[in-house]
Each structure stands twice: as structure tokens, then as C-alpha cells.
Amino acid sequence: MFTKVRNGEIRVLLGSTAKMGTGTNVQKKLIAVHDLDIPWRPADLEQRAGRIIRQGNENKKVQIFRYVTKGTFDAYSYQTLENKQRFISQIMTSKTPARKCEDVDQQALTYSEIKALCTGDERVKEKLMLENDVKELRVLAAEHKNTVYEMEDKIKDFPEKEKKLMAILDDLHTDREALRKLPIDPETKRPVFSITIGETVYTDKTEAGKAFNEALGNIKYADTPTKIGSFQGFELTATLNSSMNGGGLTACLKGAASHTAKLNVQNIPRIESALYNIDGRIENVRESLAKLRLDFAEAQKIVAEPFPQQAELESKEERLATLTEELNQAAIEAKKNAPKREQTCYFERAKMRKEAKRVAMQKPKAPKDKAKNKHQGLE
């Protein structure tokens, strides 16, 4: 059949999106596609268009017809497709990204939407659309307000955080200057190795490592810094961490700033890295300070700018209030002018049965002994 369509022997092909979607290669002579209904997913519309807008079509121009009917579910269906496609486009293109979204596949028709689709009054449809728009705008306004509160907190905390980072940066610079004054080993290009453990000064790393590990084994109390000695003029302490604090051993070199290192078997190299990597720490603090100042500037801009859609929200709220009042008045007038309903036979018969039952319950009953004599006479 597909071959006949491509050859022009079959000129009209009817089918569902599932049957004529992926794999339907009949595009060679197609000139027009007619969408008679509205699918539930944007991808289905793309599949339909993909049957004719396709490599191998001999026609330079083609036509796509889509049919909709006023006053039906078509408007709602296309609205749903629009919502889905907008969300998909935001994710795929990163344009106008939303901070929150809902699963549009789980949307359900509310009674007000059904009423709006069935009525011929355009004001009801407009009211429904305004209600949805106002609801969405109010959510965005609330998000903007929450964002402003967050930015105000950032602005409030900025001076203290900046002061703290500046102090850390000054201390690191002080320690770096102290390291630069130490004698340099021409082979390692680092300060000449010297560590004091207890009262003994070690210049050999192997011997220093043994003495350091022995000192670690003498630590008695967990989570309490214990003085071990000094390294390159910086006070050296070690802490045995409890399981609540992550466990393991930690060394700390105290100068103007604190330099910490996690300990294991090779402890001397780790202590050296903690101190000699001071240039990297200075760079990290500078980056943190630059980011803090940039966030502060952005926070000031956000706080200074009002909600960008405030005018639209106020306008739609005003129009919604006007429409609601008009429709309420129309409903009151319609109720006043509505003809009085006549009760149906069914309700009349029910009323008669109810009345008969009430009368029967009020009728006096005959005495029991008289009723018994009567039955005996009949026997």
C-alpha cells in the first residue's frame, strides 16, 4: 500500500497517528495533510507533520490543515498542548526557565472548564482563562517575593561574611610571608625540613615519621586537640576524632591561620602539603570573596527591581473582578426571569402516597378482644 501511495496510485490515505506515525514513508508525492482531531502530546503533532515535511518529497511546498470546532473541547486540548510544549521548550532550550512546574499529563477537567467549553457565552470562557492566568501570575509573584526575602538575607549577611573572608585572607598572607623567610632546600625547592616532636628536633623525615606516629599512639582523649610539637615554626596538634565526628586522626598547624590535614600512614607528607599548599588556599578564598561580592551585587539588583509582571497581574485581576460581577448579575437576572417549573407526575404521585400514609397512621385501631370475638364468630 505504501508503494502505491508513493507511486500515486493511491491518492488519499486515512489513518490514526499511531498507524501513520513513525515508519510511514509515503512522502514522495504528498501535497497536503489534514489533522481531523487533536492529539494529547506535542510529539504526535510533530509525527503527523513529519509524514509530509520529509526528505524525498517531490513537492517544494505542502499544506497542513488543522480543524477545530468552536464551543467544543478543541480549545482546551490545544491549551493543554501549549502548556506541555512550553514546558518542554523551557527544558530543551533553557529559555525563560521556570523554577517550578507541574505534570501537565495529570491535568483533569474541572467543572468550571467543562462549563466554559459547553457555554456559548464568551465571557465565561474569558473568565476561565483569566482565572488560570491570575492564578499563575500570583504564584510567580509569590516566588518573586520569596526570592526578594532570600536576597535581603544575603545583603544583610554580606558585611559579616566579607569581613570573615578578608580576615582569613590576611592570615593566609601572613603565614605565606613567614614561610618565605625560611631557608630553602636547593633540591626540593621547599623550606629545609625541620619538625619538633615533644622536645626533640628532627631533620630526617623517616625518623620524624616514626616519632610522630608514636606520639599519635599516646593520645588518650577523643575530640580533644593534643599538642605534638611544631613544624616550620607553626604549632602542631593532633586530634583523635570520635565516630560522631567522622573518626580518624586530624593534624592542625596553627599560625595566623589554621592548616589542617587528614592523617594516615604517610603523615609527614600530608603535614607538608597542608602547609605548603597555602597559595592554593589563598586563591580559593579570593574566588569565594569575588563570588560573594558578585552575589551581593546581584541581590541588590533583584531587591531593587519590582515584580516584572505586576502591571499585568493587576490588570487581569481587575478584569476578572469585572467579569465575575457581570456574570453574577446575569445569573441573578436569569433566575428572576426564569419560568416557574411545573412539578411532574412522579413528584405528584409521591406526594399523594406520602399523604395517604400519614392519614392511615392517624386512623384509630380496633380493640384486640373485639377483633378476637369477630374471628371466632367467623369460624
C-alpha positions as CSV (number, residue, x, y, z in Angstrom):
1,M,0.0,0.0,0.0
2,F,2.8,2.4,0.9
3,T,4.4,1.7,-2.5
4,K,1.1,2.6,-4.3
5,V,0.9,5.8,-2.3
6,R,4.4,6.8,-3.3
7,N,3.7,5.9,-7.0
8,G,0.4,8.0,-6.9
9,E,-1.9,5.0,-7.4
10,I,-3.5,5.7,-4.0
11,R,-4.2,9.4,-3.7
12,V,-5.9,9.5,-0.3
13,L,-4.7,7.7,2.9
14,L,-6.7,7.7,6.1
15,G,-5.3,6.5,9.5
16,S,-4.6,7.3,13.1
17,T,-1.4,8.9,14.4
18,A,-0.2,5.5,15.7
19,K,-0.8,3.7,12.4
20,M,0.6,6.5,10.2
21,G,3.3,7.8,12.5
22,T,6.9,6.5,12.7
23,G,7.8,4.3,9.8
24,T,5.2,5.6,7.3
25,N,7.4,6.5,4.4
26,V,4.8,7.7,1.8
27,Q,6.0,11.3,1.4
28,K,7.1,11.2,-2.3
29,K,4.0,12.8,-3.8
30,L,2.2,14.1,-0.7
31,I,0.8,17.6,-1.1
32,A,-1.5,18.0,2.0
33,V,-2.1,16.6,5.4
34,H,-5.4,17.1,7.2
35,D,-5.4,16.8,11.1
36,L,-9.0,15.9,11.9
37,D,-8.6,15.7,15.7
38,I,-6.2,17.0,18.4
39,P,-3.7,14.6,19.9
40,W,-2.7,14.6,23.6
41,R,1.0,15.1,23.1
42,P,3.0,17.7,21.1
43,A,5.2,14.9,19.7
44,D,2.1,13.5,18.0
45,L,1.6,16.7,16.0
46,E,5.3,16.6,15.1
47,Q,4.9,13.0,13.9
48,R,1.9,14.0,11.7
49,A,3.8,16.9,10.1
50,G,6.9,14.6,9.7
51,R,5.0,12.4,7.3
52,I,4.9,15.2,4.7
53,I,7.7,17.6,5.6
54,R,10.3,14.9,4.9
55,Q,13.3,14.3,2.7
56,G,12.2,12.7,-0.6
57,N,9.0,14.7,-1.1
58,E,8.9,15.9,-4.7
59,N,6.7,18.9,-3.8
60,K,8.5,22.1,-2.8
61,K,5.5,23.4,-0.9
62,V,3.0,21.4,1.1
63,Q,-0.1,22.2,3.1
64,I,-1.1,21.2,6.6
65,F,-4.7,21.7,7.6
66,R,-5.9,21.5,11.2
67,Y,-9.6,21.5,12.0
68,V,-11.1,23.0,15.2
69,T,-14.7,23.5,16.3
70,K,-15.9,26.4,18.3
71,G,-17.6,25.7,21.6
72,T,-16.0,22.2,22.0
73,F,-13.1,20.6,23.8
74,D,-10.8,21.6,20.9
75,A,-9.8,24.9,22.7
76,Y,-9.0,23.0,25.9
77,S,-7.0,20.4,24.0
78,Y,-4.8,23.0,22.3
79,Q,-4.4,24.9,25.5
80,T,-3.1,21.7,27.1
81,L,-0.7,21.1,24.2
82,E,0.5,24.7,24.5
83,N,1.3,24.2,28.2
84,K,3.1,20.9,27.6
85,Q,5.2,22.4,24.7
86,R,6.1,25.5,26.7
87,F,7.5,23.3,29.5
88,I,9.3,21.1,27.0
89,S,10.8,24.1,25.2
90,Q,12.0,25.6,28.5
91,I,13.8,22.4,29.4
92,M,15.3,21.8,25.9
93,T,16.3,25.4,25.1
94,S,16.9,26.8,28.6
95,K,14.8,29.9,27.5
96,T,12.6,31.5,30.2
97,P,13.3,28.7,32.6
98,A,10.6,28.2,35.3
99,R,11.6,27.3,38.8
100,K,8.6,25.1,39.3
101,C,6.4,23.0,37.1
102,E,3.6,20.5,37.3
103,D,3.0,17.3,35.4
104,V,0.5,18.5,32.7
105,D,-0.3,14.9,31.8
106,Q,-2.1,14.7,35.2
107,Q,-4.4,17.6,34.4
108,A,-8.0,16.9,34.8
109,L,-11.0,18.9,33.5
110,T,-12.6,20.9,36.3
111,Y,-16.3,21.6,36.4
112,S,-15.7,25.3,35.6
113,E,-13.6,24.3,32.5
114,I,-16.3,21.9,31.3
115,K,-18.9,24.7,31.8
116,A,-16.8,27.2,29.9
117,L,-16.3,24.8,27.0
118,C,-20.1,24.0,26.8
119,T,-21.4,27.5,27.1
120,G,-21.9,29.9,24.3
121,D,-21.2,33.0,26.4
122,E,-17.7,34.1,25.5
123,R,-17.4,35.9,28.9
124,V,-17.4,32.6,30.7
125,K,-14.5,31.4,28.6
126,E,-12.7,34.6,29.2
127,K,-13.3,34.4,32.9
128,L,-11.8,30.9,33.0
129,M,-8.7,31.9,31.1
130,L,-8.3,34.9,33.4
131,E,-8.6,32.8,36.5
132,N,-5.9,30.5,35.2
133,D,-3.7,33.5,34.3
134,V,-4.2,35.2,37.6
135,K,-3.5,32.0,39.5
136,E,-0.2,31.5,37.6
137,L,0.8,35.2,38.0
138,R,0.1,35.1,41.7
139,V,2.3,32.0,42.1
140,L,5.1,33.9,40.2
141,A,4.5,36.9,42.3
142,A,4.8,34.8,45.5
143,E,8.0,33.2,44.1
144,H,9.4,36.7,43.4
145,K,8.6,37.8,46.9
146,N,10.3,34.8,48.4
147,T,13.4,35.4,46.2
148,V,13.5,39.0,47.4
149,Y,13.4,37.8,51.0
150,E,16.3,35.5,50.3
151,M,18.3,38.3,48.6
152,E,17.6,40.6,51.5
153,D,19.1,38.0,53.9
154,K,22.1,37.8,51.6
155,I,22.5,41.6,51.7
156,K,22.1,41.6,55.5
157,D,24.8,38.8,55.9
158,F,27.2,40.2,53.4
159,P,29.3,42.6,55.6
160,E,30.0,39.9,58.2
161,K,30.8,37.2,55.6
162,E,33.1,39.6,53.7
163,K,34.8,40.6,56.9
164,K,35.4,37.0,57.8
165,L,36.9,36.1,54.4
166,M,39.1,39.2,54.4
167,A,40.4,38.2,57.8
168,I,41.2,34.6,56.6
169,L,42.9,36.1,53.5
170,D,45.1,38.4,55.7
171,D,46.0,35.5,58.0
172,L,47.0,33.3,55.0
173,H,49.1,36.1,53.6
174,T,50.9,36.4,57.0
175,D,51.6,32.7,57.1
176,R,52.9,32.8,53.5
177,E,55.3,35.6,54.3
178,A,56.5,33.5,57.3
179,L,57.2,30.5,55.1
180,R,59.1,32.7,52.5
181,K,61.6,33.7,55.3
182,L,62.5,30.0,55.9
183,P,65.7,28.7,54.4
184,I,65.1,26.8,51.1
185,D,66.4,23.4,50.2
186,P,68.0,23.7,46.7
187,E,67.0,20.1,45.8
188,T,63.3,20.1,46.8
189,K,62.8,23.9,46.3
190,R,60.9,23.8,49.6
191,P,61.9,25.0,53.1
192,V,64.5,22.9,54.7
193,F,62.8,20.1,56.6
194,S,62.6,20.6,60.4
195,I,60.0,19.3,62.8
196,T,59.9,19.3,66.6
197,I,58.1,16.3,68.3
198,G,58.0,16.7,72.0
199,E,61.3,18.2,72.9
200,T,63.3,16.6,70.0
201,V,64.1,18.3,66.7
202,Y,64.1,16.0,63.6
203,T,65.6,16.8,60.2
204,D,65.2,13.3,58.8
205,K,61.7,12.5,57.5
206,T,61.9,8.8,58.3
207,E,62.9,9.3,61.9
208,A,60.4,12.1,62.2
209,G,57.6,9.9,60.9
210,K,58.3,7.2,63.4
211,A,58.4,9.6,66.3
212,F,55.2,11.3,65.0
213,N,53.3,8.0,64.8
214,E,54.5,7.1,68.3
215,A,53.2,10.4,69.6
216,L,49.8,9.8,68.0
217,G,49.6,6.5,69.8
218,N,49.8,8.3,73.1
219,I,46.7,10.4,72.6
220,K,44.2,9.4,75.3
221,Y,41.1,11.6,74.8
222,A,38.9,11.8,71.7
223,D,37.9,15.1,70.1
224,T,40.5,17.0,72.1
225,P,43.5,18.6,70.3
226,T,46.7,17.3,71.8
227,K,50.0,19.2,71.3
228,I,52.6,17.2,69.4
229,G,55.2,19.9,68.8
230,S,55.9,22.3,65.9
231,F,56.6,22.3,62.2
232,Q,58.5,25.1,60.5
233,G,57.6,27.4,63.4
234,F,53.9,26.5,63.3
235,E,52.4,24.9,66.4
236,L,51.4,21.2,65.6
237,T,48.5,19.5,67.3
238,A,46.6,16.2,66.6
239,T,43.0,15.2,67.3
240,L,41.6,11.7,67.6
241,N,38.1,12.1,66.2
242,S,35.2,10.1,67.6
243,S,32.8,8.3,65.4
244,M,30.3,11.2,65.8
245,N,32.9,13.5,64.2
246,G,33.8,11.1,61.3
247,G,36.6,9.1,63.1
248,G,40.2,9.1,62.1
249,L,43.1,11.4,63.1
250,T,43.5,15.1,62.1
251,A,46.6,17.3,62.3
252,C,46.4,21.1,62.7
253,L,49.2,23.6,62.1
254,K,48.5,26.9,63.8
255,G,50.0,30.2,62.6
256,A,48.0,33.3,61.9
257,A,45.6,30.8,60.1
258,S,44.8,27.1,60.8
259,H,46.0,24.5,58.3
260,T,44.5,21.0,58.7
261,A,45.3,17.6,57.2
262,K,43.7,14.2,57.5
263,L,46.3,11.7,58.7
264,N,47.0,8.1,57.6
265,V,50.2,6.1,57.2
266,Q,52.2,8.7,55.3
267,N,51.7,11.5,57.8
268,I,54.7,13.8,57.3
269,P,54.0,14.4,53.6
270,R,50.4,15.2,54.5
271,I,51.5,17.8,57.0
272,E,53.9,19.4,54.5
273,S,51.1,19.5,51.9
274,A,48.7,21.2,54.4
275,L,51.2,24.0,54.9
276,Y,52.9,24.3,51.6
277,N,49.6,24.4,49.6
278,I,49.0,27.9,51.0
279,D,49.0,29.5,47.6
280,G,46.1,27.3,46.5
281,R,44.1,28.2,49.7
282,I,44.7,31.9,49.1
283,E,43.3,31.5,45.5
284,N,40.3,29.7,46.8
285,V,39.5,32.3,49.4
286,R,39.9,35.0,46.7
287,E,37.4,33.2,44.4
288,S,35.0,32.8,47.3
289,L,35.3,36.5,48.1
290,A,34.7,37.5,44.5
291,K,31.7,35.3,44.3
292,L,30.3,36.7,47.5
293,R,30.6,40.2,46.2
294,L,29.1,39.3,42.8
295,D,26.1,37.6,44.6
296,F,25.8,40.8,46.7
297,A,25.6,43.0,43.6
298,E,23.0,40.6,42.0
299,A,21.0,40.5,45.2
300,Q,20.9,44.3,45.3
301,K,19.6,44.4,41.7
302,I,16.9,41.8,42.4
303,V,15.7,43.6,45.5
304,A,15.6,46.9,43.6
305,E,13.5,45.5,40.8
306,P,9.7,45.1,41.3
307,F,7.8,42.1,40.1
308,P,8.1,42.4,36.3
309,Q,4.5,41.2,35.7
310,Q,2.9,43.3,38.4
311,A,1.0,45.5,35.9
312,E,-0.3,42.5,34.0
313,L,-1.4,40.9,37.3
314,E,-3.3,44.0,38.4
315,S,-4.9,44.4,35.0
316,K,-6.1,40.8,34.8
317,E,-7.3,40.9,38.4
318,E,-9.4,44.0,37.7
319,R,-10.8,42.5,34.5
320,L,-11.6,39.2,36.4
321,A,-13.4,41.1,39.1
322,T,-15.5,43.0,36.5
323,L,-16.4,39.8,34.6
324,T,-17.3,38.0,37.8
325,E,-19.7,40.8,38.8
326,E,-21.2,40.9,35.3
327,L,-21.8,37.1,35.3
328,N,-23.2,37.1,38.8
329,Q,-25.7,39.8,37.8
330,A,-26.6,37.9,34.7
331,A,-27.2,34.8,36.7
332,I,-29.5,36.7,39.2
333,E,-31.5,38.2,36.3
334,A,-31.8,34.8,34.6
335,K,-33.1,33.3,37.8
336,K,-35.7,36.1,38.2
337,N,-36.9,35.8,34.7
338,A,-36.9,32.0,34.5
339,P,-40.4,30.5,34.2
340,K,-41.8,28.6,37.2
341,R,-41.3,24.9,36.9
342,E,-44.2,22.6,37.0
343,Q,-44.0,19.5,39.1
344,T,-44.0,16.3,37.2
345,C,-46.4,13.4,37.7
346,Y,-43.8,11.5,39.5
347,F,-43.5,14.0,42.3
348,E,-47.3,14.4,42.5
349,R,-47.8,10.7,43.0
350,A,-45.1,10.6,45.6
351,K,-46.8,13.4,47.4
352,M,-50.2,11.6,47.3
353,R,-48.6,8.4,48.7
354,K,-47.0,10.3,51.5
355,E,-50.3,12.0,52.4
356,A,-52.2,8.6,52.4
357,K,-49.6,7.1,54.6
358,R,-49.9,10.0,57.1
359,V,-53.7,9.6,57.2
360,A,-53.5,5.9,57.7
361,M,-51.2,6.3,60.7
362,Q,-53.7,8.7,62.3
363,K,-56.8,6.3,62.0
364,P,-57.8,4.6,65.4
365,K,-57.3,0.9,65.7
366,A,-60.0,-1.6,66.9
367,P,-59.6,-3.2,70.4
368,K,-57.8,-6.6,70.5
369,D,-60.6,-8.5,72.3
370,K,-63.3,-7.4,69.8
371,A,-61.1,-8.4,66.9
372,K,-60.7,-11.8,68.5
373,N,-64.5,-12.4,69.0
374,K,-65.1,-11.4,65.5
375,H,-62.6,-14.0,64.2
376,Q,-64.3,-16.6,66.5
377,G,-67.7,-15.8,65.0
378,L,-66.4,-16.3,61.6
379,E,-65.0,-19.7,62.5
